[in-house]
Amino acid sequence: FLTKFGVYLLVFSSKELLQFIHLSPKERAFIEKTQWNDTPEEYIKFWLNSCDMHAPGAPIVIVGTFSDEVDSQTDLEKLNKTIEKLVEGRFSQIVSNRDLLFFPIDNRSQNGINDLRMIIDSAAAAQDYVNYQVSIWWMKCLDETYEYAKGQSWIKLKYVIEIAERNYITNAAEIGEMLSLFNELGTIVYLNNTEALRDVITLNAQWLLTCLGKLVHDAKIHALDSSEIKKTGLEQDVSMAYERGLVSRDLLEYLWRDKQEHVDFLLDLMKHTILLSEWKAKMDSPDLVKDKLYLIPSLLQEGQTPEKVVGFMCMFDFSERYLPIGIFERLVCLLVSLVGQEHKKKVGVENKGGVLYKNWCKVYLHSLDTSVFLEKKRDYLLMAVDRAKTCPTIFQMLSSMLKRINEEVMGSGLKWKVCFEDVWGASKMLDYEDAKKCKLKPWFLTFNEKAQAQKNKGQEQMLDSFLDTF
C-alpha cells in the first residue's frame, strides 16, 4: 500500500537507538549476530529501503521520539551520525532538519510537534500531484461511490461503472485511468491484474490489512481464541497452519466468516501477490487430508540449516540495496506451485512436497530428477543443485522467478548480483560475468553442450510453460 503519491514518516525511538549505540562492542556484536533483524538500526534501514523501492521519490520525514530523554547535544549528534551511516549518501528524498537528518520530538512535553506538523504540510504542498487538474466529474463519482457504499469497506466494480456513467464518464479507458489515479493517491485500493481482483474496489485499506492480518501474523503475539476454535472443531487446522504453514479452506472461511462473499477475492489477492500457493502434496496422515490446502510460507517455522549442503552452489546477492522480507517466501510459493503442476501432468508419481522452513527449503523436481536447496541469509539467497547437468536450467528458472517477482510485486526495485561456486579452481566464488567468460561448469554450457541440450528440450517445456503463466 505504499505509493509514490504520499509523504512518509519513519518513526523510531531515540531512547532505544541510543541504548543500542551505547552497547559495548562485544554486546553489539552478539546482538547483531543473533538478532540482527530486530535491532533499531535494521528497523530504520528496512523502512528506508521499503519506501525507496515502493514509493520512489516520495518525501521521507525521519522522526525520533522520546527526545526529552536525550540528555546532551553529544547524544543528539551520535543519533544523527548513526542515521547518516545508515543512509550512506542514498535517499535524497529525506527531508532534513537543518543540520540533522531527523526531527526530535516528545509526545509528553509536545516538544518539536508543531515544527513537525509544519514540515509535513510544506512537504506535501510541494508535491506535483497536489496540483493535478482532475475532472469535477471524477471527484463527484468518488463522493457518490462512498455514499453508495454506506460505510461498507468495499464495492463491486459494476456499481462504480454505473455511478461513473451517471456522471458522464462512459469511456472504459477513462474509468480505468480515474481508478488508477485514486489508487495512487491512496483514496481507494484498485487491483486489476485478474478478473476477481478487478471485481472489487476497496474503499478502506485497513479492511484488507485486517483480513490478511487474521491469517498472516505472529501466533505468539496474536493467538487465536482457543475456546472458539474448539467449538468449531478446527483445532487440527490451526495446528497445521502454525506448525506447517498449511491452511485449509475451512480455516480460511472461519477466519474470514464476516467476509464470506469475498473469500475468493482475498484468495486471489494472496495468489497474485504470491503470498500463498495451492498445496498438492501427499499428507503424511489421513487425518490431515483436506479438500483444499494452501501453503503460506510466512507461517512456516524456523529450521536448523543442514550442517552440510550437497550440490553445486549459486548465490543471489542483494547487499547493494537489501533483501526485502517476502522474496524467499515467494520463491518457495513458486517452487511448490511448480512441483504441483508437475504432478498434474505426471500421474502416479508421489508428491511429498519437500522440506520447508521459514529460512530454508528443499524441493524435488521430478521432470528434471533433481533437488533444489534454497536458503535465506541476511542479504543473499543461497541455492544448491544436486545434479550438474540440470544446473543451467535451474539457474534460469530461479532467475526468471526473481525477475517476475521484481516486476509484478516489487515495482522493479530489486537489485542483485549473482555468484557461482568455483569447485574447479582456487577462487571460492566467481561473479556472473567472470563465470560466463570462462564457461564455468556446470552453470554455463559450451557450444556443443548447448546443441545437445536443444535435443533434450522436451523435459524443459513444462518449466517454460509454468514461467509464462505463474
PAMARRO-124647 format. One record per residue (C-alpha): residue number from 1; residue in three letters; z, x, y. Coordinates in pm, whole numbers, plus 32768, in hexadecimal, padded with zeros to 4 digits. Each point is the difference from the previous one (the first is absolute). Layout:
nuvex drentor z x y
NUM ALA Z X Y
...
END
This chain:
nuvex drentor z x y
1 PHE 8000 8000 8000
2 LEU 7FDF 812C 80E8
3 THR 7ED3 7FD8 80E7
4 LYS 7F74 80D2 811C
5 PHE 804A 7EE1 80F3
6 GLY 8173 803D 8032
7 VAL 8115 80DD 8089
8 TYR 80E4 8090 7EF2
9 LEU 816F 805B 8022
10 LEU 8077 8106 7F08
11 VAL 817A 7FDE 8003
12 PHE 80E9 8104 7F68
13 SER 8175 8045 800B
14 SER 804A 812A 80E1
15 LYS 8153 801B 7F54
16 GLU 7F6B 801D 7EA3
17 LEU 7EEF 80F4 8066
18 LEU 80FD 80DB 80B7
19 GLN 80E4 8006 7ECF
20 PHE 7ED7 806F 7F2E
21 ILE 7FA4 8111 80FD
22 HIS 8168 8086 7FF9
23 LEU 8005 8028 7E84
24 SER 8020 8160 7F79
25 PRO 7EBD 809A 7F76
26 LYS 808D 7FDC 7E9F
27 GLU 8059 7E8D 802F
28 ARG 7EB2 7FBA 80A3
29 ALA 7F3D 80AE 7EEA
30 PHE 80B9 7F36 7EF7
31 ILE 7FB7 7EB2 80AB
32 GLU 7E92 805A 803E
33 LYS 7FDC 805A 7E91
34 THR 80AF 7ED0 7F6C
35 GLN 7FD0 7EEE 8108
36 TRP 7EE5 8082 80DB
37 ASN 7F65 7EA6 8037
38 ASP 814C 7F6E 807D
39 THR 8043 80F6 811B
40 PRO 7FF2 7F93 8170
41 GLU 7EE5 80F9 803D
42 GLU 7F2B 7F73 7EE7
43 TYR 8041 7E9E 8081
44 ILE 7F74 805C 8159
45 LYS 7EDE 80C1 7F69
46 PHE 7FA6 7EE2 7F15
47 TRP 7FEA 7EFD 8117
48 LEU 7F43 80E8 80EB
49 ASN 7EFC 8038 7EF0
50 SER 7FF5 7E8F 7FA4
51 CYS 7FC3 7F8E 8167
52 ASP 7EFE 8112 8033
53 MET 7F46 7F9A 7EC3
54 HIS 8007 7E85 801E
55 ALA 800C 7FDB 817C
56 PRO 7F45 8130 8086
57 GLY 8028 802D 8176
58 ALA 810C 7EF5 8029
59 PRO 8123 807A 80DA
60 ILE 8138 8072 7F45
61 VAL 814F 7FFA 80B7
62 ILE 810A 80C9 7F45
63 VAL 815D 7F75 803C
64 GLY 8148 80AE 7FA8
65 THR 812D 7F15 7FE2
66 PHE 8175 8061 8020
67 SER 7FAC 80DC 812C
68 ASP 8167 7FE4 8085
69 GLU 8070 80C6 7ECC
70 VAL 7F1C 8124 805B
71 ASP 810A 80D3 80AB
72 SER 7F38 810B 80B3
73 GLN 7EB2 805C 8099
74 THR 7FE7 8108 7EEF
75 ASP 800C 7EF4 7EF0
76 LEU 7EFD 7F33 80BD
77 GLU 7F1A 812F 8006
78 LYS 803C 803A 7E8B
79 LEU 7F93 7E9B 7FB6
80 ASN 7ECA 802C 80D6
81 LYS 7FA3 814E 7F5F
82 THR 8021 7F61 7EA7
83 ILE 7F11 7EEA 8064
84 GLU 7F10 80FD 809D
85 LYS 7FFC 80BC 7EB6
86 LEU 7FB4 7EBF 7F40
87 VAL 7EE8 7FA7 80F2
88 GLU 7F5E 815C 7FDD
89 GLY 7F14 7FC5 8124
90 ARG 7F72 7EC1 7F65
91 PHE 8031 7E96 8067
92 SER 7F80 8009 8165
93 GLN 804F 7E8B 8012
94 ILE 8177 8043 8018
95 VAL 8087 7F86 814F
96 SER 80CD 811C 8096
97 ASN 8143 7FE2 80C3
98 ARG 7FDA 8110 8107
99 ASP 806D 813B 7F41
100 LEU 805E 7F41 7EC5
101 LEU 7F2C 7F6D 7EEA
102 PHE 80F6 7EE5 7FCC
103 PHE 80CC 7F02 80C4
104 PRO 817B 8017 7FCB
105 ILE 80A8 7EA8 800D
106 ASP 814F 7F69 7FA4
107 ASN 801E 7E8F 7FAA
108 ARG 8173 7FE7 804C
109 SER 7FF8 8095 815D
110 GLN 7E96 7F92 8040
111 ASN 7FAE 815F 807A
112 GLY 7E88 8037 8007
113 ILE 7FA9 7E98 7FA3
114 ASN 7F65 7F99 814B
115 ASP 7F31 8140 8014
116 LEU 7F82 7FC1 7E9F
117 ARG 7F98 7E9C 8057
118 MET 7F35 807C 8129
119 ILE 7F58 810B 7F2A
120 ILE 7F9C 7EFD 7EFA
121 ASP 7F75 7F19 810F
122 SER 7F34 8114 80A3
123 ALA 7F7F 8086 7EB2
124 ALA 7F8C 7EA4 7F99
125 ALA 7F62 7FB5 8153
126 ALA 7F36 8143 7FEE
127 GLN 7F4A 7F99 7EC0
128 ASP 7E94 7F93 801E
129 TYR 8026 7ED5 7F1A
130 VAL 80F9 7F60 80F2
131 ASN 7EDC 7FC7 80EE
132 TYR 7F06 7F82 7EFF
133 GLN 7F3A 7ED2 8078
134 VAL 803D 7EF0 7EFC
135 SER 7F5F 7EA8 7FFF
136 ILE 80EA 7EEA 8070
137 TRP 7F84 7F3D 7ED0
138 TRP 8082 8114 7F1C
139 MET 8159 7FE3 809F
140 LYS 7FF6 7E84 7FE9
141 CYS 7F9E 801D 7E91
142 LEU 8129 80E6 7FBE
143 ASP 80F3 7F13 80B0
144 GLU 7F7E 7ED2 7F43
145 THR 8015 80BD 7EB6
146 TYR 8173 803C 8036
147 GLU 8032 7E96 8067
148 TYR 7F48 7F83 7ECA
149 ALA 80CF 80DE 7F1A
150 LYS 8143 7F5E 8084
151 GLY 80DA 812E 7FBE
152 GLN 7F64 8055 7EAF
153 SER 7FC6 8175 7FCB
154 TRP 7E97 7FE0 7F8B
155 ILE 7ED0 7F21 8023
156 LYS 7EC2 7FCC 7F36
157 LEU 7EC5 8099 8094
158 LYS 7F44 7EB4 7FEA
159 TYR 80F2 7F63 80FB
160 VAL 7FD6 8123 80F2
161 ILE 7E84 7FD5 7FE9
162 GLU 8028 7E8D 8053
163 ILE 80D9 8055 812E
164 ALA 7F07 810C 806E
165 GLU 7EDC 7F0E 7FEB
166 ARG 80BA 7F02 80D7
167 ASN 801C 8117 8101
168 TYR 7E8A 8050 7FFF
169 ILE 8024 8130 7F1C
170 THR 7F00 7FA3 7EF9
171 ASN 7F6C 8150 7FA2
172 ALA 8099 8098 7EC2
173 ALA 7FD6 8161 8089
174 GLU 80BC 7FA5 813F
175 ILE 811A 7F5F 7F38
176 GLY 801C 8140 7F31
177 GLU 8002 80D6 813D
178 MET 810F 7F25 809B
179 LEU 80DE 800F 7ECB
180 SER 7FCF 8179 7FE0
181 LEU 806C 8036 816A
182 PHE 8136 7F27 7FD6
183 ASN 804E 80C2 7EC0
184 GLU 7FEC 814E 80BC
185 LEU 80E0 7F74 8111
186 GLY 8101 7F9E 7EF8
187 THR 7FEE 7E8F 805F
188 ILE 7F91 7FA2 7E9E
189 VAL 7FBF 80B0 7EB6
190 TYR 7E98 7FCB 7F94
191 LEU 7F87 80B3 7EC5
192 ASN 7E98 7FBD 7F9E
193 ASN 7FBD 80E6 7ED9
194 THR 8000 7EF2 7EF2
195 GLU 7FD1 7E88 7FF5
196 ALA 8171 7FBE 7FBA
197 LEU 806C 80E2 811F
198 ARG 7F04 7F61 80EF
199 ASP 807F 7EA5 7FAA
200 VAL 8157 8032 80A3
201 ILE 8054 8071 8161
202 THR 8167 8071 802E
203 LEU 809E 7F95 8149
204 ASN 8148 80B3 7FBC
205 ALA 7FE9 8162 7F74
206 GLN 8170 7FF0 7FA2
207 TRP 7FA8 7EF1 7F03
208 LEU 7F22 80F6 7F45
209 LEU 8107 8112 8010
210 THR 810B 7F11 7F7F
211 CYS 7F22 7F95 7EDD
212 LEU 7FAD 8166 7F9D
213 GLY 8167 806F 803C
214 LYS 807D 7F08 7EFC
215 LEU 7F3C 80C8 7F02
216 VAL 7FE8 8163 8083
217 HIS 8158 8079 8064
218 ASP 811E 80E3 7F97
219 ALA 80B4 7F3A 7EF1
220 LYS 8144 80C2 8041
221 ILE 800C 7F87 8169
222 HIS 7F5A 7EAB 7FE4
223 ALA 806E 7F87 7EAA
224 LEU 7F8B 7EAB 7F88
225 ASP 8105 7EF1 7FC6
226 SER 8056 8036 7E90
227 SER 8095 7EA3 7FD3
228 GLU 7EC3 7F5E 8088
229 ILE 7F27 80DE 7F24
230 LYS 80CE 7F9F 7ED1
231 LYS 7FCC 7E8D 8046
232 THR 7E87 8032 8005
233 GLY 7FFC 80CA 7EBC
234 LEU 7F50 8123 80AA
235 GLU 8100 8113 7FB6
236 GLN 7F0D 80BC 7F20
237 ASP 7EE8 7FE1 8103
238 VAL 80E2 8095 810D
239 SER 806B 811F 7F1B
240 MET 7E94 804A 7FAE
241 ALA 7FA7 8003 8173
242 TYR 810E 80F4 806F
243 GLU 8006 80D9 7EC9
244 ARG 7E8B 8016 7FB3
245 GLY 7F51 7F8A 813C
246 LEU 7F62 7EDB 7F43
247 VAL 800F 7EAA 80A6
248 SER 7FB2 7EBA 7F4F
249 ARG 7F47 7EDD 809E
250 ASP 8136 7F2D 7FBB
251 LEU 80D8 80EA 80D1
252 LEU 7EFF 8004 811A
253 GLU 7FFB 7E84 800B
254 TYR 817C 7FF9 8008
255 LEU 801D 8101 8119
256 TRP 7EEF 7F51 80C8
257 ARG 806B 7EA1 7F97
258 ASP 8000 7F7A 8165
259 LYS 7EA1 808C 802A
260 GLN 7F71 7F86 7EB6
261 GLU 7EB7 7F9F 809F
262 HIS 7FC3 8167 8066
263 VAL 805E 80C4 7EC9
264 ASP 7E8F 804C 7FC6
265 PHE 7FD3 8068 816D
266 LEU 812A 80ED 7FF0
267 LEU 7F8A 808D 7EB3
268 ASP 7EA5 8037 8091
269 LEU 8099 80AD 812E
270 MET 80C5 80ED 7F22
271 LYS 7ED1 8043 7F24
272 HIS 7F20 8048 812A
273 THR 80FE 80ED 809C
274 ILE 802B 809B 7EA3
275 LEU 8174 7FB5 7FED
276 LEU 7FE0 7F71 7EA2
277 SER 7F10 7FF2 7EDC
278 GLU 7FE3 7F1F 7ED2
279 TRP 80AF 808A 7ECC
280 LYS 7F2D 7FF1 7EC5
281 ALA 80C6 80ED 7F22
282 LYS 80AE 7FA0 7EBD
283 MET 8176 7FBC 8026
284 ASP 80EF 80AC 7F12
285 SER 80C6 7EC2 7FBB
286 PRO 7F82 7E9B 7FB5
287 ASP 810E 7F7D 80EF
288 LEU 7F57 80B4 8121
289 VAL 7EA8 7F67 7FC8
290 LYS 7FA1 7F25 812A
291 ASP 7EC6 7F40 805D
292 LYS 7FD8 80CE 813F
293 LEU 80A0 814C 8058
294 TYR 7FCE 80D6 8135
295 LEU 805A 816C 8036
296 ILE 80A3 804C 8150
297 PRO 8027 817E 800B
298 SER 80F6 7FFA 8124
299 LEU 80FA 7F58 7F13
300 LEU 7FE9 8117 7EFD
301 GLN 812C 80E1 7FBD
302 GLU 800C 8175 8049
303 GLY 7FBE 80D0 7EC8
304 GLN 804F 8164 7F9A
305 THR 7EBE 80C6 801A
306 PRO 7F98 80A3 7EB7
307 GLU 806E 816C 7FF0
308 LYS 7EA4 806D 7F9B
309 VAL 7EC5 7F4B 806D
310 VAL 7EDA 804D 7F1D
311 GLY 7EA2 7FFA 8091
312 PHE 7F18 8082 810C
313 MET 80A5 7FE1 8156
314 CYS 7F77 7F7B 8147
315 MET 80C2 7FC6 8143
316 PHE 7FB9 7F0C 811D
317 ASP 80B4 8099 812B
318 PHE 805A 7F16 8123
319 SER 80DD 80F6 80C0
320 GLU 7F0D 801A 8126
321 ARG 8077 7EA4 8062
322 TYR 80E2 7F52 7F02
323 LEU 8000 7F46 7EB5
324 PRO 804F 7E94 8056
325 ILE 80DE 7F29 7F25
326 GLY 7F23 7F2E 7F1F
327 ILE 7EDE 80EE 7FBA
328 PHE 8084 806C 7EAC
329 GLU 8064 7E99 7FB0
330 ARG 7EA3 7F82 8051
331 LEU 7F60 810B 7F25
332 VAL 80E3 7F8C 7EE4
333 CYS 7F86 7E9A 803A
334 LEU 7E97 806F 7FEE
335 LEU 8031 80D4 7EC8
336 VAL 80B0 7EE0 7F51
337 SER 7EE8 7F12 806E
338 LEU 7EFE 80F2 7F77
339 VAL 80B2 8013 7EB0
340 GLY 8011 7E84 7FF9
341 GLN 7E8B 7FE6 8047
342 GLU 7FB8 80F4 7EE5
343 HIS 80B3 7F1F 7F0B
344 LYS 7F42 7ECB 806D
345 LYS 7EC8 80B1 7F88
346 LYS 808F 80B8 7ED5
347 VAL 808F 7EFB 7F15
348 GLY 80F0 8078 7EF3
349 VAL 8080 8133 80BC
350 GLU 8173 7FEC 804C
351 ASN 8062 801D 816F
352 LYS 815E 8090 8021
353 GLY 7FF1 8019 817B
354 GLY 8070 816B 8019
355 VAL 8144 8094 8085
356 LEU 804E 7F88 8161
357 TYR 8110 806B 80F3
358 LYS 802C 7FF2 817A
359 ASN 7FB7 8176 801F
360 TRP 7F0F 8046 7EDF
361 CYS 7F23 7F58 7F01
362 LYS 7F27 804F 7ED4
363 VAL 7EE7 7F18 7F90
364 TYR 7F03 8018 7EE8
365 LEU 7E91 7FAE 8041
366 HIS 7F62 7F96 7EB8
367 SER 7E9B 8010 8080
368 LEU 802A 8175 8041
369 ASP 8103 8042 7EF0
370 THR 80DA 80B2 8100
371 SER 8159 7FEC 80A1
372 VAL 8039 8017 8176
373 PHE 814F 8074 808B
374 LEU 804D 7FBA 816E
375 GLU 813B 8068 80BD
376 LYS 806F 7FBB 8165
377 LYS 809C 8126 80B7
378 ARG 8070 801B 816B
379 ASP 7EAB 802C 80A7
380 TYR 7F13 8011 7ED9
381 LEU 7F91 7F5E 7EBD
382 LEU 7FE1 80D0 7EC5
383 MET 7F07 7F98 7EF5
384 ALA 7FD8 808D 7EA1
385 VAL 7EE7 7FAA 7F0C
386 ASP 802B 805C 7E91
387 ARG 7E8E 8029 7FA0
388 ALA 7F24 80FE 80AE
389 LYS 7EB8 7F45 7FDE
390 THR 808A 7EC9 80AE
391 CYS 808C 80BC 812F
392 PRO 7ECD 7FD2 80E4
393 THR 7FF3 7E89 7FB7
394 ILE 8176 7FCB 8031
395 PHE 7FFD 80C9 8144
396 GLN 7EDF 7F32 808D
397 MET 80AC 7EC0 7F91
398 LEU 814C 8051 80AA
399 SER 7F4D 8080 8138
400 SER 7F40 7EB8 8015
401 MET 8141 7F3A 7FDA
402 LEU 80A5 80C5 8119
403 LYS 7ED3 7FD1 80E3
404 ARG 8000 7E89 7FC1
405 ILE 8176 7FE6 8046
406 ASN 7FCB 80CB 813E
407 GLU 7EE5 7F21 807D
408 GLU 8087 7EAA 7F9D
409 VAL 8179 8025 8028
410 MET 8048 8132 80D6
411 GLY 7EFC 7FD3 8111
412 SER 7F57 814A 7F9E
413 GLY 812E 80BB 8087
414 LEU 8052 80CB 7EC8
415 LYS 7FAE 8172 7FF6
416 TRP 801A 80DC 7ECF
417 LYS 7F8B 8147 7F69
418 VAL 7FB8 803F 7E92
419 CYS 806C 8130 7F37
420 PHE 7FC1 8056 7E92
421 GLU 80C8 80D5 7F12
422 ASP 7F3F 8139 7FA8
423 VAL 8064 802E 7E95
424 TRP 7EFE 8115 7FD4
425 GLY 8050 80E0 8128
426 ALA 8123 80A6 80B2
427 SER 801B 7EFE 8117
428 LYS 80DE 7EDA 7FAA
429 MET 7F4C 7EF8 80D5
430 LEU 7EA3 7FFF 809C
431 ASP 7F99 7F18 811A
432 TYR 7EDB 7F14 7FC9
433 GLU 7EEF 80D1 80AA
434 ASP 805F 8143 7F4C
435 ALA 8018 7F4A 7EB2
436 LYS 7EAD 7F5B 8037
437 LYS 7F60 8147 8068
438 CYS 806B 80B6 7EC5
439 LYS 7FC1 7ECC 7F22
440 LEU 816B 8002 7F91
441 LYS 8019 7F75 7EA0
442 PRO 8043 7EF8 7F8E
443 TRP 7FE6 7F4B 8151
444 PHE 7E9F 8067 8066
445 LEU 7ECE 7FFA 7F1F
446 THR 7EE1 80F6 7FED
447 PHE 7E99 7F7D 801C
448 ASN 7FD8 7FF1 7E83
449 GLU 814F 7F54 7FD5
450 LYS 7F9D 7EF9 8103
451 ALA 7EC1 7FBC 7F41
452 GLN 80C7 7FD2 7EBF
453 ALA 80F7 7F1D 80B5
454 GLN 7EDF 7F1F 806D
455 LYS 7FAB 7FC3 7E92
456 ASN 8164 7F89 7FC2
457 LYS 8013 7F21 8130
458 GLY 8042 7EC2 7F3A
459 GLN 8174 8043 7FE3
460 GLU 801E 8012 817B
461 GLN 7F4B 7EB9 804D
462 MET 813B 7F2F 7FEC
463 LEU 80B5 80F1 80E9
464 ASP 7EE4 7FE5 80FE
465 SER 8005 7E84 7FE5
466 PHE 8177 7FF9 8032
467 LEU 7FEF 80DB 8138
468 ASP 7EF7 7F1A 8091
469 THR 80D6 7EC9 7FD6
470 PHE 8176 8051 800E
END
